[in-house]
Amino acid sequence: MSDVVILSGNEIISLDKNLSFINAELVKFQQIDTQIKKAIKSNFPNYRVWTAELEGCDGVSAEVLQPGKDWQKGRLKLVISYRVEFTPDKVPGLESPLDDLRSQLNPE
């Protein structure tokens, strides 16, 4: 059983250069994170207004109609969240004699 690792900081990643966000085989996670944020910003009109990133801006004025309710005035704000997961390959021969017992005690 492999545990998923959420990348979020100073991790160094080695990958196929053709599949890299920054055309490099060895990158820091922070470089990938920066490129993802740039891509989101550059492809979303008025990103800074929608996300309330501009000083004094608290989103976009709007009205919303929900089923069974009247129109309601308020503000829309875009909140974007993502994560990058790494799942280590299981290395043959590194199984613990206790793995079978763990599987029985914690069935998935």
N, CA, C and O atoms as CSV, one atom per row, in Angstrom:
chain,resi,resn,atom,element,x,y,z
A,1,MET,N,N,0.850,-1.180,0.000
A,1,MET,CA,C,0.000,0.000,0.000
A,1,MET,C,C,0.893,1.240,0.000
A,1,MET,O,O,1.755,1.384,0.867
A,2,SER,N,N,0.689,2.136,-0.972
A,2,SER,CA,C,1.491,3.354,-1.065
A,2,SER,C,C,0.721,4.517,-0.461
A,2,SER,O,O,-0.493,4.631,-0.626
A,3,ASP,N,N,1.437,5.368,0.233
A,3,ASP,CA,C,0.822,6.557,0.812
A,3,ASP,C,C,1.029,7.735,-0.125
A,3,ASP,O,O,2.128,7.944,-0.640
A,4,VAL,N,N,-0.022,8.495,-0.340
A,4,VAL,CA,C,0.051,9.682,-1.193
A,4,VAL,C,C,0.719,10.800,-0.413
A,4,VAL,O,O,0.401,11.033,0.753
A,5,VAL,N,N,1.646,11.488,-1.064
A,5,VAL,CA,C,2.348,12.620,-0.475
A,5,VAL,C,C,1.867,13.874,-1.196
A,5,VAL,O,O,1.949,13.952,-2.422
A,6,ILE,N,N,1.370,14.849,-0.453
A,6,ILE,CA,C,0.934,16.114,-1.037
A,6,ILE,C,C,2.143,17.038,-1.102
A,6,ILE,O,O,2.705,17.406,-0.070
A,7,LEU,N,N,2.544,17.410,-2.313
A,7,LEU,CA,C,3.699,18.282,-2.480
A,7,LEU,C,C,3.288,19.718,-2.195
A,7,LEU,O,O,2.221,20.170,-2.612
A,8,SER,N,N,4.155,20.430,-1.474
A,8,SER,CA,C,3.749,21.782,-1.100
A,8,SER,C,C,4.909,22.725,-0.819
A,8,SER,O,O,4.673,23.883,-0.477
A,9,GLY,N,N,6.121,22.286,-0.948
A,9,GLY,CA,C,7.194,23.171,-0.525
A,9,GLY,C,C,8.466,23.039,-1.327
A,9,GLY,O,O,8.505,23.382,-2.509
A,10,ASN,N,N,9.505,22.541,-0.686
A,10,ASN,CA,C,10.841,22.527,-1.271
A,10,ASN,C,C,11.210,21.212,-1.949
A,10,ASN,O,O,12.389,20.941,-2.173
A,11,GLU,N,N,10.204,20.385,-2.280
A,11,GLU,CA,C,10.502,19.111,-2.910
A,11,GLU,C,C,11.175,19.329,-4.265
A,11,GLU,O,O,10.871,20.287,-4.975
A,12,ILE,N,N,12.087,18.432,-4.606
A,12,ILE,CA,C,12.746,18.434,-5.911
A,12,ILE,C,C,12.144,17.272,-6.694
A,12,ILE,O,O,12.008,16.168,-6.167
A,13,ILE,N,N,11.785,17.522,-7.950
A,13,ILE,CA,C,11.097,16.529,-8.765
A,13,ILE,C,C,11.913,16.247,-10.018
A,13,ILE,O,O,12.374,17.170,-10.691
A,14,SER,N,N,12.086,14.977,-10.324
A,14,SER,CA,C,12.738,14.555,-11.562
A,14,SER,C,C,11.673,13.912,-12.442
A,14,SER,O,O,10.982,12.983,-12.021
A,15,LEU,N,N,11.547,14.420,-13.679
A,15,LEU,CA,C,10.535,13.883,-14.584
A,15,LEU,C,C,10.960,14.075,-16.023
A,15,LEU,O,O,11.936,14.772,-16.301
A,16,ASP,N,N,10.228,13.457,-16.944
A,16,ASP,CA,C,10.492,13.587,-18.370
A,16,ASP,C,C,10.371,15.061,-18.758
A,16,ASP,O,O,9.354,15.699,-18.488
A,17,LYS,N,N,11.400,15.587,-19.383
A,17,LYS,CA,C,11.444,17.002,-19.769
A,17,LYS,C,C,10.244,17.385,-20.641
A,17,LYS,O,O,9.744,18.505,-20.537
A,18,ASN,N,N,9.780,16.476,-21.493
A,18,ASN,CA,C,8.648,16.762,-22.376
A,18,ASN,C,C,7.327,16.874,-21.621
A,18,ASN,O,O,6.354,17.407,-22.156
A,19,LEU,N,N,7.280,16.379,-20.389
A,19,LEU,CA,C,6.061,16.439,-19.598
A,19,LEU,C,C,6.130,17.502,-18.503
A,19,LEU,O,O,5.192,17.660,-17.721
A,20,SER,N,N,7.225,18.216,-18.456
A,20,SER,CA,C,7.446,19.222,-17.422
A,20,SER,C,C,6.755,20.538,-17.777
A,20,SER,O,O,6.656,20.903,-18.949
A,21,PHE,N,N,6.279,21.247,-16.748
A,21,PHE,CA,C,5.680,22.565,-16.949
A,21,PHE,C,C,6.712,23.593,-17.401
A,21,PHE,O,O,6.368,24.567,-18.071
A,22,ILE,N,N,7.969,23.382,-17.041
A,22,ILE,CA,C,8.983,24.398,-17.332
A,22,ILE,C,C,10.103,23.876,-18.228
A,22,ILE,O,O,11.185,24.461,-18.278
A,23,ASN,N,N,9.845,22.772,-18.939
A,23,ASN,CA,C,10.792,22.227,-19.902
A,23,ASN,C,C,12.137,21.880,-19.268
A,23,ASN,O,O,13.192,22.192,-19.819
A,24,ALA,N,N,12.089,21.233,-18.110
A,24,ALA,CA,C,13.305,20.821,-17.418
A,24,ALA,C,C,13.073,19.447,-16.790
A,24,ALA,O,O,11.947,19.095,-16.436
A,25,GLU,N,N,14.148,18.682,-16.660
A,25,GLU,CA,C,14.044,17.342,-16.072
A,25,GLU,C,C,14.091,17.368,-14.547
A,25,GLU,O,O,13.575,16.458,-13.896
A,26,LEU,N,N,14.693,18.384,-13.982
A,26,LEU,CA,C,14.826,18.487,-12.533
A,26,LEU,C,C,14.277,19.847,-12.109
A,26,LEU,O,O,14.813,20.884,-12.499
A,27,VAL,N,N,13.204,19.844,-11.309
A,27,VAL,CA,C,12.555,21.093,-10.926
A,27,VAL,C,C,12.176,21.069,-9.455
A,27,VAL,O,O,11.987,20.009,-8.859
A,28,LYS,N,N,12.070,22.258,-8.886
A,28,LYS,CA,C,11.526,22.386,-7.537
A,28,LYS,C,C,10.005,22.434,-7.671
A,28,LYS,O,O,9.480,22.951,-8.657
A,29,PHE,N,N,9.312,21.902,-6.692
A,29,PHE,CA,C,7.854,21.971,-6.715
A,29,PHE,C,C,7.401,23.420,-6.836
A,29,PHE,O,O,6.427,23.705,-7.532
A,30,GLN,N,N,8.090,24.329,-6.174
A,30,GLN,CA,C,7.710,25.746,-6.204
A,30,GLN,C,C,7.685,26.291,-7.628
A,30,GLN,O,O,6.869,27.159,-7.937
A,31,GLN,N,N,8.573,25.793,-8.508
A,31,GLN,CA,C,8.587,26.246,-9.899
A,31,GLN,C,C,7.317,25.782,-10.621
A,31,GLN,O,O,6.729,26.534,-11.397
A,32,ILE,N,N,6.906,24.552,-10.363
A,32,ILE,CA,C,5.675,24.031,-10.964
A,32,ILE,C,C,4.481,24.823,-10.444
A,32,ILE,O,O,3.601,25.209,-11.213
A,33,ASP,N,N,4.456,25.064,-9.138
A,33,ASP,CA,C,3.366,25.808,-8.507
A,33,ASP,C,C,3.242,27.200,-9.126
A,33,ASP,O,O,2.131,27.652,-9.405
A,34,THR,N,N,4.356,27.876,-9.341
A,34,THR,CA,C,4.356,29.210,-9.946
A,34,THR,C,C,3.781,29.158,-11.357
A,34,THR,O,O,2.993,30.025,-11.734
A,35,GLN,N,N,4.165,28.153,-12.139
A,35,GLN,CA,C,3.669,28.034,-13.513
A,35,GLN,C,C,2.169,27.748,-13.548
A,35,GLN,O,O,1.461,28.259,-14.415
A,36,ILE,N,N,1.681,26.933,-12.610
A,36,ILE,CA,C,0.241,26.654,-12.544
A,36,ILE,C,C,-0.516,27.949,-12.248
A,36,ILE,O,O,-1.530,28.237,-12.884
A,37,LYS,N,N,-0.027,28.725,-11.286
A,37,LYS,CA,C,-0.689,29.988,-10.937
A,37,LYS,C,C,-0.667,30.971,-12.104
A,37,LYS,O,O,-1.662,31.651,-12.356
A,38,LYS,N,N,0.456,31.054,-12.821
A,38,LYS,CA,C,0.549,31.945,-13.990
A,38,LYS,C,C,-0.444,31.517,-15.064
A,38,LYS,O,O,-1.098,32.359,-15.680
A,39,ALA,N,N,-0.556,30.214,-15.287
A,39,ALA,CA,C,-1.466,29.706,-16.314
A,39,ALA,C,C,-2.911,30.041,-15.960
A,39,ALA,O,O,-3.687,30.433,-16.832
A,40,ILE,N,N,-3.271,29.894,-14.716
A,40,ILE,CA,C,-4.633,30.218,-14.280
A,40,ILE,C,C,-4.897,31.705,-14.482
A,40,ILE,O,O,-5.929,32.084,-15.036
A,41,LYS,N,N,-3.971,32.543,-14.036
A,41,LYS,CA,C,-4.154,33.991,-14.156
A,41,LYS,C,C,-4.230,34.452,-15.603
A,41,LYS,O,O,-5.060,35.296,-15.941
A,42,SER,N,N,-3.376,33.910,-16.459
A,42,SER,CA,C,-3.324,34.376,-17.842
A,42,SER,C,C,-4.511,33.891,-18.671
A,42,SER,O,O,-4.795,34.464,-19.723
A,43,ASN,N,N,-5.197,32.868,-18.230
A,43,ASN,CA,C,-6.314,32.321,-18.989
A,43,ASN,C,C,-7.672,32.654,-18.399
A,43,ASN,O,O,-8.691,32.128,-18.846
A,44,PHE,N,N,-7.696,33.512,-17.412
A,44,PHE,CA,C,-8.953,33.853,-16.764
A,44,PHE,C,C,-9.117,35.364,-16.775
A,44,PHE,O,O,-8.449,36.061,-16.011
A,45,PRO,N,N,-10.010,35.892,-17.643
A,45,PRO,CA,C,-10.209,37.349,-17.687
A,45,PRO,C,C,-10.618,37.906,-16.323
A,45,PRO,O,O,-11.404,37.286,-15.607
A,46,ASN,N,N,-10.097,39.045,-15.974
A,46,ASN,CA,C,-10.429,39.720,-14.713
A,46,ASN,C,C,-10.131,38.878,-13.474
A,46,ASN,O,O,-10.809,39.008,-12.454
A,47,TYR,N,N,-9.128,38.025,-13.560
A,47,TYR,CA,C,-8.765,37.136,-12.447
A,47,TYR,C,C,-8.603,37.892,-11.131
A,47,TYR,O,O,-9.106,37.466,-10.092
A,48,ARG,N,N,-7.891,39.024,-11.190
A,48,ARG,CA,C,-7.599,39.766,-9.954
A,48,ARG,C,C,-8.862,40.348,-9.330
A,48,ARG,O,O,-8.940,40.486,-8.110
A,49,VAL,N,N,-9.854,40.692,-10.153
A,49,VAL,CA,C,-11.121,41.206,-9.621
A,49,VAL,C,C,-11.922,40.062,-9.007
A,49,VAL,O,O,-12.421,40.167,-7.887
A,50,TRP,N,N,-12.036,38.970,-9.759
A,50,TRP,CA,C,-12.825,37.827,-9.298
A,50,TRP,C,C,-12.277,37.210,-8.020
A,50,TRP,O,O,-13.046,36.740,-7.181
A,51,THR,N,N,-10.971,37.206,-7.861
A,51,THR,CA,C,-10.365,36.574,-6.687
A,51,THR,C,C,-10.130,37.563,-5.558
A,51,THR,O,O,-9.581,37.203,-4.517
A,52,ALA,N,N,-10.544,38.805,-5.760
A,52,ALA,CA,C,-10.368,39.866,-4.762
A,52,ALA,C,C,-8.890,40.080,-4.442
A,52,ALA,O,O,-8.528,40.435,-3.320
A,53,GLU,N,N,-8.053,39.860,-5.437
A,53,GLU,CA,C,-6.613,40.062,-5.268
A,53,GLU,C,C,-6.241,41.541,-5.310
A,53,GLU,O,O,-5.234,41.945,-4.728
A,54,LEU,N,N,-7.050,42.349,-5.996
A,54,LEU,CA,C,-6.802,43.788,-6.048
A,54,LEU,C,C,-7.170,44.421,-4.713
A,54,LEU,O,O,-8.182,44.075,-4.104
A,55,GLU,N,N,-6.339,45.345,-4.271
A,55,GLU,CA,C,-6.620,46.026,-3.001
A,55,GLU,C,C,-7.951,46.760,-3.092
A,55,GLU,O,O,-8.215,47.473,-4.061
A,56,GLY,N,N,-8.771,46.582,-2.089
A,56,GLY,CA,C,-10.070,47.241,-2.042
A,56,GLY,C,C,-11.162,46.526,-2.821
A,56,GLY,O,O,-12.311,46.967,-2.818
A,57,CYS,N,N,-10.828,45.447,-3.476
A,57,CYS,CA,C,-11.811,44.699,-4.251
A,57,CYS,C,C,-12.256,43.474,-3.455
A,57,CYS,O,O,-11.434,42.752,-2.891
A,58,ASP,N,N,-13.552,43.258,-3.418
A,58,ASP,CA,C,-14.045,42.100,-2.662
A,58,ASP,C,C,-14.868,41.185,-3.552
A,58,ASP,O,O,-15.873,40.633,-3.104
A,59,GLY,N,N,-14.466,41.016,-4.793
A,59,GLY,CA,C,-15.167,40.148,-5.725
A,59,GLY,C,C,-15.981,40.950,-6.721
A,59,GLY,O,O,-15.723,42.135,-6.936
A,60,VAL,N,N,-16.959,40.308,-7.324
A,60,VAL,CA,C,-17.761,40.890,-8.393
A,60,VAL,C,C,-19.203,41.025,-7.925
A,60,VAL,O,O,-19.780,40.083,-7.382
A,61,SER,N,N,-19.778,42.200,-8.139
A,61,SER,CA,C,-21.175,42.429,-7.789
A,61,SER,C,C,-22.052,41.539,-8.658
A,61,SER,O,O,-21.848,41.447,-9.869
A,62,ALA,N,N,-23.031,40.881,-8.036
A,62,ALA,CA,C,-23.892,39.956,-8.773
A,62,ALA,C,C,-25.206,39.739,-8.047
A,62,ALA,O,O,-25.369,40.134,-6.893
A,63,GLU,N,N,-26.136,39.109,-8.738
A,63,GLU,CA,C,-27.387,38.657,-8.135
A,63,GLU,C,C,-27.502,37.165,-8.403
A,63,GLU,O,O,-27.129,36.689,-9.475
A,64,VAL,N,N,-28.015,36.435,-7.434
A,64,VAL,CA,C,-28.147,34.988,-7.550
A,64,VAL,C,C,-29.592,34.596,-7.275
A,64,VAL,O,O,-30.214,35.069,-6.324
A,65,LEU,N,N,-30.111,33.715,-8.136
A,65,LEU,CA,C,-31.447,33.166,-7.941
A,65,LEU,C,C,-31.301,31.684,-7.635
A,65,LEU,O,O,-30.853,30.912,-8.483
A,66,GLN,N,N,-31.675,31.290,-6.437
A,66,GLN,CA,C,-31.618,29.894,-6.020
A,66,GLN,C,C,-33.029,29.324,-6.036
A,66,GLN,O,O,-33.988,30.052,-5.782
A,67,PRO,N,N,-33.172,28.040,-6.328
A,67,PRO,CA,C,-34.503,27.425,-6.350
A,67,PRO,C,C,-35.256,27.675,-5.040
A,67,PRO,O,O,-34.730,27.451,-3.950
A,68,GLY,N,N,-36.492,28.141,-5.177
A,68,GLY,CA,C,-37.340,28.362,-4.017
A,68,GLY,C,C,-37.061,29.644,-3.260
A,68,GLY,O,O,-37.641,29.868,-2.198
A,69,LYS,N,N,-36.177,30.499,-3.786
A,69,LYS,CA,C,-35.833,31.750,-3.101
A,69,LYS,C,C,-35.945,32.918,-4.074
A,69,LYS,O,O,-36.019,32.718,-5.287
A,70,ASP,N,N,-35.956,34.123,-3.547
A,70,ASP,CA,C,-35.958,35.329,-4.364
A,70,ASP,C,C,-34.533,35.672,-4.782
A,70,ASP,O,O,-33.563,35.139,-4.243
A,71,TRP,N,N,-34.429,36.589,-5.770
A,71,TRP,CA,C,-33.113,37.086,-6.175
A,71,TRP,C,C,-32.427,37.698,-4.952
A,71,TRP,O,O,-33.054,38.376,-4.138
A,72,GLN,N,N,-31.133,37.438,-4.850
A,72,GLN,CA,C,-30.367,37.995,-3.735
A,72,GLN,C,C,-29.118,38.662,-4.281
A,72,GLN,O,O,-28.362,38.060,-5.045
A,73,LYS,N,N,-28.903,39.924,-3.880
A,73,LYS,CA,C,-27.718,40.670,-4.304
A,73,LYS,C,C,-26.553,40.335,-3.389
A,73,LYS,O,O,-26.732,40.053,-2.204
A,74,GLY,N,N,-25.348,40.373,-3.965
A,74,GLY,CA,C,-24.162,40.106,-3.164
A,74,GLY,C,C,-22.906,40.157,-4.008
A,74,GLY,O,O,-22.874,40.826,-5.041
A,75,ARG,N,N,-21.874,39.457,-3.577
A,75,ARG,CA,C,-20.581,39.465,-4.259
A,75,ARG,C,C,-20.192,38.035,-4.610
A,75,ARG,O,O,-20.386,37.121,-3.808
A,76,LEU,N,N,-19.645,37.839,-5.803
A,76,LEU,CA,C,-19.068,36.563,-6.201
A,76,LEU,C,C,-17.555,36.670,-6.083
A,76,LEU,O,O,-16.955,37.658,-6.508
A,77,LYS,N,N,-16.958,35.664,-5.514
A,77,LYS,CA,C,-15.504,35.630,-5.407
A,77,LYS,C,C,-15.049,34.246,-5.861
A,77,LYS,O,O,-15.601,33.234,-5.429
A,78,LEU,N,N,-14.053,34.204,-6.722
A,78,LEU,CA,C,-13.503,32.955,-7.218
A,78,LEU,C,C,-12.435,32.457,-6.257
A,78,LEU,O,O,-11.490,33.181,-5.943
A,79,VAL,N,N,-12.582,31.234,-5.796
A,79,VAL,CA,C,-11.602,30.611,-4.921
A,79,VAL,C,C,-11.094,29.362,-5.637
A,79,VAL,O,O,-11.843,28.407,-5.843
A,80,ILE,N,N,-9.834,29.377,-6.007
A,80,ILE,CA,C,-9.247,28.254,-6.733
A,80,ILE,C,C,-8.318,27.498,-5.794
A,80,ILE,O,O,-7.456,28.081,-5.137
A,81,SER,N,N,-8.515,26.201,-5.750
A,81,SER,CA,C,-7.685,25.359,-4.893
A,81,SER,C,C,-7.242,24.138,-5.695
A,81,SER,O,O,-8.041,23.564,-6.436
A,82,TYR,N,N,-6.014,23.745,-5.558
A,82,TYR,CA,C,-5.517,22.539,-6.203
A,82,TYR,C,C,-4.418,21.950,-5.337
A,82,TYR,O,O,-3.904,22.599,-4.426
A,83,ARG,N,N,-4.074,20.725,-5.634
A,83,ARG,CA,C,-2.945,20.110,-4.944
A,83,ARG,C,C,-2.242,19.169,-5.909
A,83,ARG,O,O,-2.849,18.648,-6.845
A,84,VAL,N,N,-0.980,18.966,-5.671
A,84,VAL,CA,C,-0.180,18.054,-6.481
A,84,VAL,C,C,0.167,16.871,-5.594
A,84,VAL,O,O,0.751,17.024,-4.521
A,85,GLU,N,N,-0.205,15.692,-6.065
A,85,GLU,CA,C,0.026,14.478,-5.286
A,85,GLU,C,C,1.146,13.653,-5.901
A,85,GLU,O,O,1.294,13.602,-7.122
A,86,PHE,N,N,1.922,13.018,-5.060
A,86,PHE,CA,C,2.954,12.078,-5.478
A,86,PHE,C,C,2.654,10.752,-4.801
A,86,PHE,O,O,2.504,10.693,-3.580
A,87,THR,N,N,2.567,9.689,-5.588
A,87,THR,CA,C,2.333,8.360,-5.032
A,87,THR,C,C,3.571,7.515,-5.306
A,87,THR,O,O,3.828,7.144,-6.451
A,88,PRO,N,N,4.342,7.207,-4.257
A,88,PRO,CA,C,5.553,6.402,-4.454
A,88,PRO,C,C,5.204,5.003,-4.965
A,88,PRO,O,O,4.219,4.401,-4.540
A,89,ASP,N,N,6.030,4.500,-5.884
A,89,ASP,CA,C,5.877,3.121,-6.330
A,89,ASP,C,C,6.222,2.191,-5.183
A,89,ASP,O,O,7.065,2.505,-4.343
A,90,LYS,N,N,5.565,1.051,-5.157
A,90,LYS,CA,C,5.885,0.053,-4.134
A,90,LYS,C,C,7.153,-0.667,-4.577
A,90,LYS,O,O,7.221,-1.197,-5.686
A,91,VAL,N,N,8.137,-0.679,-3.718
A,91,VAL,CA,C,9.416,-1.311,-4.032
A,91,VAL,C,C,9.336,-2.780,-3.645
A,91,VAL,O,O,9.089,-3.094,-2.480
A,92,PRO,N,N,9.543,-3.705,-4.613
A,92,PRO,CA,C,9.468,-5.129,-4.288
A,92,PRO,C,C,10.518,-5.515,-3.252
A,92,PRO,O,O,11.644,-5.019,-3.275
A,93,GLY,N,N,10.141,-6.382,-2.372
A,93,GLY,CA,C,11.071,-6.869,-1.365
A,93,GLY,C,C,11.107,-6.048,-0.098
A,93,GLY,O,O,11.767,-6.438,0.865
A,94,LEU,N,N,10.415,-4.920,-0.070
A,94,LEU,CA,C,10.419,-4.086,1.124
A,94,LEU,C,C,9.164,-4.281,1.966
A,94,LEU,O,O,8.902,-3.522,2.899
A,95,GLU,N,N,8.385,-5.319,1.619
A,95,GLU,CA,C,7.195,-5.582,2.408
A,95,GLU,C,C,7.599,-6.025,3.809
A,95,GLU,O,O,8.579,-6.747,3.992
A,96,SER,N,N,6.849,-5.591,4.761
A,96,SER,CA,C,7.070,-5.970,6.152
A,96,SER,C,C,6.306,-7.261,6.432
A,96,SER,O,O,5.248,-7.477,5.841
A,97,PRO,N,N,6.800,-8.110,7.299
A,97,PRO,CA,C,6.044,-9.300,7.682
A,97,PRO,C,C,4.709,-8.922,8.333
A,97,PRO,O,O,3.811,-9.758,8.435
A,98,LEU,N,N,4.579,-7.676,8.771
A,98,LEU,CA,C,3.355,-7.239,9.411
A,98,LEU,C,C,2.325,-6.686,8.430
A,98,LEU,O,O,1.204,-6.374,8.831
A,99,ASP,N,N,2.692,-6.555,7.128
A,99,ASP,CA,C,1.773,-5.999,6.146
A,99,ASP,C,C,0.467,-6.783,6.057
A,99,ASP,O,O,-0.605,-6.185,5.967
A,100,ASP,N,N,0.545,-8.118,6.080
A,100,ASP,CA,C,-0.668,-8.929,6.019
A,100,ASP,C,C,-1.570,-8.638,7.209
A,100,ASP,O,O,-2.785,-8.514,7.057
A,101,LEU,N,N,-0.976,-8.528,8.392
A,101,LEU,CA,C,-1.746,-8.239,9.596
A,101,LEU,C,C,-2.381,-6.847,9.509
A,101,LEU,O,O,-3.543,-6.666,9.874
A,102,ARG,N,N,-1.613,-5.872,9.024
A,102,ARG,CA,C,-2.156,-4.515,8.861
A,102,ARG,C,C,-3.345,-4.510,7.889
A,102,ARG,O,O,-4.342,-3.828,8.126
A,103,SER,N,N,-3.232,-5.265,6.809
A,103,SER,CA,C,-4.311,-5.339,5.825
A,103,SER,C,C,-5.572,-5.938,6.451
A,103,SER,O,O,-6.684,-5.495,6.164
A,104,GLN,N,N,-5.398,-6.917,7.281
A,104,GLN,CA,C,-6.559,-7.541,7.938
A,104,GLN,C,C,-7.201,-6.588,8.943
A,104,GLN,O,O,-8.423,-6.571,9.090
A,105,LEU,N,N,-6.382,-5.793,9.637
A,105,LEU,CA,C,-6.918,-4.892,10.651
A,105,LEU,C,C,-7.510,-3.632,10.046
A,105,LEU,O,O,-8.418,-3.036,10.625
A,106,ASN,N,N,-7.003,-3.212,8.876
A,106,ASN,CA,C,-7.471,-1.994,8.234
A,106,ASN,C,C,-7.891,-2.286,6.797
A,106,ASN,O,O,-7.214,-1.850,5.866
A,107,PRO,N,N,-8.987,-3.012,6.593
A,107,PRO,CA,C,-9.409,-3.290,5.213
A,107,PRO,C,C,-9.850,-2.001,4.514
A,107,PRO,O,O,-10.477,-1.133,5.121
A,108,GLU,N,N,-9.512,-1.896,3.242
A,108,GLU,CA,C,-9.867,-0.678,2.469
A,108,GLU,C,C,-11.165,-0.845,1.766
A,108,GLU,O,O,-11.615,0.070,1.075
